[in-house]
């Protein structure tokens, strides 16, 4: 798929923001740096891979510098700025965690805030294109949904081996967020498809036959949604029952579902 770099970029960066949000909201303790440093590095690594993939899509990475000239009018320029600031704050916070210095918590909060803004800008890039299948607020739900899925998945893996009372509460919150994300998407899907169908009769934007394109991928689309639902149910049960195998199986289902949904998103655009 020619949009593979964008698929990797959007998924990895949004997933990184999801992990950072969890770190920023987690309660601080005396041993926090021992548990949080590997998670922060994971978030930083995901963001780096995503940004590298985005440069592959541009063809000429140095052209990204030209995009910075239009921050006041271009969502792409804003996305580049906030992504850069997010990566810088997250990287510095990771270094402070490694050095066991103070100040990392505040930097993680700032990074999480910048990351959330970056995901919003990322969604606006696609919502303001001429592609009718991307113009719906479903795009915003899809992108922030990845934030809400990957964050709980990474945190669940980090807490599986040593579940303390405080971590039990964290796992329950992770289960609730994963469930909420999947349910919201299921509610939004028919609204999105109805709007596409209504626009299909007299469409003046691209692609010219969005409903036909979506129908061609209907089986794949239904499979991706089903996998997300099943993965969410298994993930939630695993978290609530502290079942390692169920957590792992549910996480795989959720992540694969995210990849498939993003593939559909770019394929019908």
LUMGUTOR-287068 format. One record per residue (C-alpha): residue number from 1; residue in three letters; x, y, z. Coordinates in steps of 0.001 Angstrom, whole numbers. Layout:
REM residues N
<node num="NUM" residu="ALA" east="X" north="Y" up="Z"/>
...
***
This chain:
REM residues 269
<node num="1" residu="UNK" east="0" north="0" up="0"/>
<node num="2" residu="UNK" east="1449" north="3363" up="-1016"/>
<node num="3" residu="UNK" east="102" north="4954" up="2190"/>
<node num="4" residu="UNK" east="1977" north="2518" up="4440"/>
<node num="5" residu="UNK" east="4312" north="5238" up="5815"/>
<node num="6" residu="UNK" east="1267" north="7307" up="6845"/>
<node num="7" residu="UNK" east="-324" north="4266" up="8459"/>
<node num="8" residu="UNK" east="2818" north="3665" up="10512"/>
<node num="9" residu="UNK" east="3207" north="7366" up="11301"/>
<node num="10" residu="UNK" east="-339" north="7924" up="12543"/>
<node num="11" residu="UNK" east="-583" north="4687" up="14518"/>
<node num="12" residu="UNK" east="2805" north="4926" up="16204"/>
<node num="13" residu="UNK" east="2657" north="8608" up="17089"/>
<node num="14" residu="UNK" east="-906" north="8385" up="18405"/>
<node num="15" residu="UNK" east="37" north="5283" up="20369"/>
<node num="16" residu="UNK" east="3005" north="7136" up="21833"/>
<node num="17" residu="UNK" east="731" north="9961" up="22977"/>
<node num="18" residu="UNK" east="-1567" north="7416" up="24609"/>
<node num="19" residu="UNK" east="1321" north="5993" up="26627"/>
<node num="20" residu="UNK" east="2567" north="9453" up="27601"/>
<node num="21" residu="UNK" east="-884" north="10460" up="28824"/>
<node num="22" residu="UNK" east="-886" north="7480" up="31174"/>
<node num="23" residu="UNK" east="2570" north="8360" up="32489"/>
<node num="24" residu="UNK" east="1542" north="11972" up="33014"/>
<node num="25" residu="UNK" east="-1582" north="11021" up="34956"/>
<node num="26" residu="UNK" east="43" north="8240" up="37008"/>
<node num="27" residu="UNK" east="635" north="8992" up="40724"/>
<node num="28" residu="UNK" east="4245" north="9749" up="41613"/>
<node num="29" residu="UNK" east="6104" north="7597" up="44151"/>
<node num="30" residu="UNK" east="9654" north="7103" up="45387"/>
<node num="31" residu="UNK" east="10278" north="4229" up="42973"/>
<node num="32" residu="UNK" east="8388" north="5766" up="40072"/>
<node num="33" residu="UNK" east="11477" north="6199" up="37918"/>
<node num="34" residu="UNK" east="12244" north="2461" up="38106"/>
<node num="35" residu="UNK" east="8876" north="1518" up="36576"/>
<node num="36" residu="UNK" east="8247" north="4537" up="34374"/>
<node num="37" residu="UNK" east="11567" north="4876" up="32572"/>
<node num="38" residu="UNK" east="11109" north="1805" up="30314"/>
<node num="39" residu="UNK" east="7555" north="2919" up="29539"/>
<node num="40" residu="UNK" east="8727" north="6447" up="28722"/>
<node num="41" residu="UNK" east="11414" north="5023" up="26440"/>
<node num="42" residu="UNK" east="8743" north="2908" up="24744"/>
<node num="43" residu="UNK" east="6643" north="6008" up="24122"/>
<node num="44" residu="UNK" east="9682" north="7876" up="22807"/>
<node num="45" residu="UNK" east="10620" north="4976" up="20524"/>
<node num="46" residu="UNK" east="7097" north="4757" up="19101"/>
<node num="47" residu="UNK" east="7127" north="8490" up="18354"/>
<node num="48" residu="UNK" east="10540" north="8299" up="16676"/>
<node num="49" residu="UNK" east="9483" north="5407" up="14440"/>
<node num="50" residu="UNK" east="6321" north="7265" up="13517"/>
<node num="51" residu="UNK" east="8156" north="10469" up="12604"/>
<node num="52" residu="UNK" east="10728" north="8567" up="10548"/>
<node num="53" residu="UNK" east="7879" north="6909" up="8641"/>
<node num="54" residu="UNK" east="6309" north="10314" up="7971"/>
<node num="55" residu="UNK" east="9505" north="11547" up="6294"/>
<node num="56" residu="UNK" east="9446" north="8514" up="3986"/>
<node num="57" residu="UNK" east="6009" north="9570" up="2783"/>
<node num="58" residu="UNK" east="7159" north="13105" up="2015"/>
<node num="59" residu="UNK" east="9792" north="11891" up="-442"/>
<node num="60" residu="UNK" east="12003" north="14875" up="363"/>
<node num="61" residu="UNK" east="12255" north="15137" up="4179"/>
<node num="62" residu="UNK" east="13846" north="18579" up="4023"/>
<node num="63" residu="UNK" east="10574" north="19887" up="2599"/>
<node num="64" residu="UNK" east="9203" north="19626" up="6135"/>
<node num="65" residu="UNK" east="11157" north="22815" up="6900"/>
<node num="66" residu="UNK" east="9169" north="24671" up="4252"/>
<node num="67" residu="UNK" east="5912" north="23583" up="5878"/>
<node num="68" residu="UNK" east="6884" north="25464" up="9027"/>
<node num="69" residu="UNK" east="6367" north="28764" up="7211"/>
<node num="70" residu="UNK" east="2587" north="28410" up="7329"/>
<node num="71" residu="UNK" east="1838" north="27649" up="10972"/>
<node num="72" residu="UNK" east="-911" north="30272" up="11051"/>
<node num="73" residu="UNK" east="-2856" north="28766" up="8158"/>
<node num="74" residu="UNK" east="-1790" north="25142" up="7704"/>
<node num="75" residu="UNK" east="-2796" north="22193" up="9886"/>
<node num="76" residu="UNK" east="194" north="20299" up="8501"/>
<node num="77" residu="UNK" east="2566" north="22999" up="9731"/>
<node num="78" residu="UNK" east="938" north="22965" up="13161"/>
<node num="79" residu="UNK" east="1163" north="19191" up="13295"/>
<node num="80" residu="UNK" east="4901" north="19290" up="12547"/>
<node num="81" residu="UNK" east="5515" north="21944" up="15206"/>
<node num="82" residu="UNK" east="3580" north="20167" up="17954"/>
<node num="83" residu="UNK" east="5050" north="16774" up="17032"/>
<node num="84" residu="UNK" east="8556" north="18235" up="17352"/>
<node num="85" residu="UNK" east="7789" north="19879" up="20693"/>
<node num="86" residu="UNK" east="6153" north="16688" up="21941"/>
<node num="87" residu="UNK" east="9154" north="14563" up="21030"/>
<node num="88" residu="UNK" east="11569" north="17051" up="22618"/>
<node num="89" residu="UNK" east="9681" north="17172" up="25943"/>
<node num="90" residu="UNK" east="9221" north="13405" up="26042"/>
<node num="91" residu="UNK" east="12894" north="12808" up="25268"/>
<node num="92" residu="UNK" east="14046" north="15227" up="27963"/>
<node num="93" residu="UNK" east="11655" north="13670" up="30492"/>
<node num="94" residu="UNK" east="13074" north="10232" up="29667"/>
<node num="95" residu="UNK" east="16623" north="11498" up="30252"/>
<node num="96" residu="UNK" east="15627" north="12957" up="33631"/>
<node num="97" residu="UNK" east="14050" north="9635" up="34577"/>
<node num="98" residu="UNK" east="17241" north="7826" up="33600"/>
<node num="99" residu="UNK" east="19353" north="10257" up="35637"/>
<node num="100" residu="UNK" east="16862" north="10085" up="38542"/>
<node num="101" residu="UNK" east="16502" north="13863" up="38517"/>
<node num="102" residu="UNK" east="13432" north="15864" up="39443"/>
<node num="103" residu="UNK" east="11306" north="17659" up="36875"/>
<node num="104" residu="UNK" east="10397" north="14644" up="34742"/>
<node num="105" residu="UNK" east="6788" north="14603" up="35942"/>
<node num="106" residu="UNK" east="6129" north="18163" up="34833"/>
<node num="107" residu="UNK" east="7751" north="17514" up="31462"/>
<node num="108" residu="UNK" east="5583" north="14433" up="30959"/>
<node num="109" residu="UNK" east="2472" north="16510" up="31640"/>
<node num="110" residu="UNK" east="3606" north="19115" up="29112"/>
<node num="111" residu="UNK" east="4468" north="16377" up="26598"/>
<node num="112" residu="UNK" east="1056" north="14755" up="27039"/>
<node num="113" residu="UNK" east="-660" north="18116" up="26461"/>
<node num="114" residu="UNK" east="1413" north="18813" up="23353"/>
<node num="115" residu="UNK" east="804" north="15268" up="22106"/>
<node num="116" residu="UNK" east="-2958" north="15592" up="22453"/>
<node num="117" residu="UNK" east="-2857" north="18838" up="20474"/>
<node num="118" residu="UNK" east="-710" north="17137" up="17844"/>
<node num="119" residu="UNK" east="-3234" north="14301" up="17421"/>
<node num="120" residu="UNK" east="-5990" north="16904" up="17018"/>
<node num="121" residu="UNK" east="-3970" north="18717" up="14348"/>
<node num="122" residu="UNK" east="-3281" north="15390" up="12649"/>
<node num="123" residu="UNK" east="-7013" north="14681" up="12449"/>
<node num="124" residu="UNK" east="-7728" north="18172" up="11108"/>
<node num="125" residu="UNK" east="-5290" north="17617" up="8237"/>
<node num="126" residu="UNK" east="-7475" north="14801" up="6924"/>
<node num="127" residu="UNK" east="-10815" north="16358" up="7853"/>
<node num="128" residu="UNK" east="-9951" north="19454" up="5777"/>
<node num="129" residu="UNK" east="-8987" north="17546" up="2625"/>
<node num="130" residu="UNK" east="-11235" north="16981" up="-405"/>
<node num="131" residu="UNK" east="-11683" north="13318" up="534"/>
<node num="132" residu="UNK" east="-15285" north="12919" up="1675"/>
<node num="133" residu="UNK" east="-14596" north="9731" up="3629"/>
<node num="134" residu="UNK" east="-12166" north="11668" up="5837"/>
<node num="135" residu="UNK" east="-14230" north="14825" up="6384"/>
<node num="136" residu="UNK" east="-16499" north="13280" up="9033"/>
<node num="137" residu="UNK" east="-15706" north="13589" up="12758"/>
<node num="138" residu="UNK" east="-15205" north="9825" up="12590"/>
<node num="139" residu="UNK" east="-11595" north="10704" up="11719"/>
<node num="140" residu="UNK" east="-11195" north="12459" up="15063"/>
<node num="141" residu="UNK" east="-12765" north="9502" up="16869"/>
<node num="142" residu="UNK" east="-10500" north="7069" up="15009"/>
<node num="143" residu="UNK" east="-7288" north="8936" up="15817"/>
<node num="144" residu="UNK" east="-8025" north="9616" up="19476"/>
<node num="145" residu="UNK" east="-9337" north="6069" up="19732"/>
<node num="146" residu="UNK" east="-5829" north="4818" up="19006"/>
<node num="147" residu="UNK" east="-4581" north="7033" up="21838"/>
<node num="148" residu="UNK" east="-7149" north="5409" up="24120"/>
<node num="149" residu="UNK" east="-6312" north="1867" up="23000"/>
<node num="150" residu="UNK" east="-2507" north="1764" up="22880"/>
<node num="151" residu="UNK" east="-2051" north="3561" up="26200"/>
<node num="152" residu="UNK" east="-4004" north="965" up="28233"/>
<node num="153" residu="UNK" east="-2373" north="-1904" up="26323"/>
<node num="154" residu="UNK" east="1174" north="-764" up="27160"/>
<node num="155" residu="UNK" east="298" north="25" up="30782"/>
<node num="156" residu="UNK" east="-1414" north="-3353" up="31166"/>
<node num="157" residu="UNK" east="1750" north="-5126" up="30022"/>
<node num="158" residu="UNK" east="3826" north="-3052" up="32438"/>
<node num="159" residu="UNK" east="1588" north="-3975" up="35391"/>
<node num="160" residu="UNK" east="997" north="-7659" up="34635"/>
<node num="161" residu="UNK" east="3865" north="-9108" up="36677"/>
<node num="162" residu="UNK" east="3411" north="-7054" up="39834"/>
<node num="163" residu="UNK" east="-155" north="-6032" up="40600"/>
<node num="164" residu="UNK" east="-297" north="-3754" up="43647"/>
<node num="165" residu="UNK" east="-3541" north="-2266" up="45049"/>
<node num="166" residu="UNK" east="-2830" north="1035" up="43287"/>
<node num="167" residu="UNK" east="-2101" north="-786" up="40050"/>
<node num="168" residu="UNK" east="-5376" north="-2699" up="40363"/>
<node num="169" residu="UNK" east="-7203" north="611" up="40135"/>
<node num="170" residu="UNK" east="-5053" north="1558" up="37148"/>
<node num="171" residu="UNK" east="-5942" north="-1677" up="35370"/>
<node num="172" residu="UNK" east="-9639" north="-1125" up="35986"/>
<node num="173" residu="UNK" east="-9391" north="2353" up="34497"/>
<node num="174" residu="UNK" east="-7522" north="910" up="31510"/>
<node num="175" residu="UNK" east="-10284" north="-1648" up="31013"/>
<node num="176" residu="UNK" east="-12963" north="1049" up="31183"/>
<node num="177" residu="UNK" east="-11184" north="3288" up="28662"/>
<node num="178" residu="UNK" east="-10625" north="450" up="26181"/>
<node num="179" residu="UNK" east="-14288" north="-512" up="26430"/>
<node num="180" residu="UNK" east="-15435" north="3091" up="26046"/>
<node num="181" residu="UNK" east="-13290" north="3665" up="22937"/>
<node num="182" residu="UNK" east="-14626" north="580" up="21150"/>
<node num="183" residu="UNK" east="-18251" north="1364" up="22066"/>
<node num="184" residu="UNK" east="-17991" north="4982" up="20882"/>
<node num="185" residu="UNK" east="-16557" north="3814" up="17566"/>
<node num="186" residu="UNK" east="-19410" north="1357" up="17105"/>
<node num="187" residu="UNK" east="-21925" north="4150" up="17700"/>
<node num="188" residu="UNK" east="-20182" north="6560" up="15323"/>
<node num="189" residu="UNK" east="-19753" north="4037" up="12456"/>
<node num="190" residu="UNK" east="-23395" north="4060" up="11212"/>
<node num="191" residu="UNK" east="-23485" north="7873" up="11406"/>
<node num="192" residu="UNK" east="-20316" north="8067" up="9334"/>
<node num="193" residu="UNK" east="-21544" north="5584" up="6735"/>
<node num="194" residu="UNK" east="-24934" north="7325" up="6487"/>
<node num="195" residu="UNK" east="-23250" north="10671" up="5794"/>
<node num="196" residu="UNK" east="-21055" north="9123" up="3112"/>
<node num="197" residu="UNK" east="-24109" north="7523" up="1496"/>
<node num="198" residu="UNK" east="-25978" north="10841" up="1526"/>
<node num="199" residu="UNK" east="-23069" north="12607" up="-144"/>
<node num="200" residu="UNK" east="-22528" north="9872" up="-2714"/>
<node num="201" residu="UNK" east="-25467" north="10877" up="-4903"/>
<node num="202" residu="UNK" east="-24183" north="14356" up="-5741"/>
<node num="203" residu="UNK" east="-20587" north="14180" up="-4578"/>
<node num="204" residu="UNK" east="-18165" north="16830" up="-5735"/>
<node num="205" residu="UNK" east="-15208" north="15710" up="-3627"/>
<node num="206" residu="UNK" east="-12857" north="12755" up="-3795"/>
<node num="207" residu="UNK" east="-13061" north="9818" up="-4018"/>
<node num="208" residu="UNK" east="-15966" north="9915" up="-6495"/>
<node num="209" residu="UNK" east="-17512" north="6650" up="-5301"/>
<node num="210" residu="UNK" east="-16746" north="6403" up="-1568"/>
<node num="211" residu="UNK" east="-19642" north="4072" up="-823"/>
<node num="212" residu="UNK" east="-18547" north="1683" up="-3569"/>
<node num="213" residu="UNK" east="-15004" north="1693" up="-2206"/>
<node num="214" residu="UNK" east="-16266" north="1002" up="1295"/>
<node num="215" residu="UNK" east="-18539" north="-1770" up="47"/>
<node num="216" residu="UNK" east="-15603" north="-3425" up="-1682"/>
<node num="217" residu="UNK" east="-13874" north="-3611" up="1693"/>
<node num="218" residu="UNK" east="-17025" north="-4376" up="3672"/>
<node num="219" residu="UNK" east="-15879" north="-7842" up="4735"/>
<node num="220" residu="UNK" east="-12476" north="-6559" up="5816"/>
<node num="221" residu="UNK" east="-14079" north="-3608" up="7593"/>
<node num="222" residu="UNK" east="-16535" north="-5805" up="9503"/>
<node num="223" residu="UNK" east="-13694" north="-8160" up="10423"/>
<node num="224" residu="UNK" east="-11618" north="-5287" up="11793"/>
<node num="225" residu="UNK" east="-14533" north="-4030" up="13902"/>
<node num="226" residu="UNK" east="-15306" north="-7537" up="15140"/>
<node num="227" residu="UNK" east="-11686" north="-8139" up="16065"/>
<node num="228" residu="UNK" east="-11626" north="-4891" up="18026"/>
<node num="229" residu="UNK" east="-14780" north="-5847" up="19932"/>
<node num="230" residu="UNK" east="-13589" north="-9375" up="20728"/>
<node num="231" residu="UNK" east="-10126" north="-8101" up="21633"/>
<node num="232" residu="UNK" east="-11652" north="-5489" up="23930"/>
<node num="233" residu="UNK" east="-13833" north="-8066" up="25723"/>
<node num="234" residu="UNK" east="-10928" north="-10468" up="26252"/>
<node num="235" residu="UNK" east="-8659" north="-7580" up="27319"/>
<node num="236" residu="UNK" east="-11185" north="-6292" up="29855"/>
<node num="237" residu="UNK" east="-11776" north="-9751" up="31331"/>
<node num="238" residu="UNK" east="-8019" north="-10312" up="31562"/>
<node num="239" residu="UNK" east="-7480" north="-7019" up="33382"/>
<node num="240" residu="UNK" east="-10321" north="-7539" up="35833"/>
<node num="241" residu="UNK" east="-9367" north="-11165" up="36545"/>
<node num="242" residu="UNK" east="-5590" north="-10546" up="36385"/>
<node num="243" residu="UNK" east="-5196" north="-13218" up="33699"/>
<node num="244" residu="UNK" east="-1911" north="-12701" up="31855"/>
<node num="245" residu="UNK" east="-2837" north="-14835" up="28858"/>
<node num="246" residu="UNK" east="-6160" north="-13052" up="28386"/>
<node num="247" residu="UNK" east="-4479" north="-9657" up="28624"/>
<node num="248" residu="UNK" east="-1966" north="-10652" up="25967"/>
<node num="249" residu="UNK" east="-4605" north="-12152" up="23654"/>
<node num="250" residu="UNK" east="-6902" north="-9165" up="24073"/>
<node num="251" residu="UNK" east="-4043" north="-6740" up="23463"/>
<node num="252" residu="UNK" east="-3126" north="-8500" up="20229"/>
<node num="253" residu="UNK" east="-6744" north="-8368" up="19099"/>
<node num="254" residu="UNK" east="-6999" north="-4649" up="19872"/>
<node num="255" residu="UNK" east="-3722" north="-3753" up="18166"/>
<node num="256" residu="UNK" east="-4426" north="-5833" up="15053"/>
<node num="257" residu="UNK" east="-7890" north="-4293" up="14943"/>
<node num="258" residu="UNK" east="-6324" north="-825" up="15044"/>
<node num="259" residu="UNK" east="-4028" north="-1679" up="12146"/>
<node num="260" residu="UNK" east="-6909" north="-3054" up="10074"/>
<node num="261" residu="UNK" east="-9137" north="-47" up="10786"/>
<node num="262" residu="UNK" east="-6354" north="2324" up="9767"/>
<node num="263" residu="UNK" east="-5792" north="310" up="6594"/>
<node num="264" residu="UNK" east="-9479" north="753" up="5727"/>
<node num="265" residu="UNK" east="-9242" north="4468" up="6521"/>
<node num="266" residu="UNK" east="-6460" north="5090" up="4026"/>
<node num="267" residu="UNK" east="-7739" north="2619" up="1415"/>
<node num="268" residu="UNK" east="-11092" north="4353" up="954"/>
<node num="269" residu="UNK" east="-9571" north="7825" up="949"/>
***
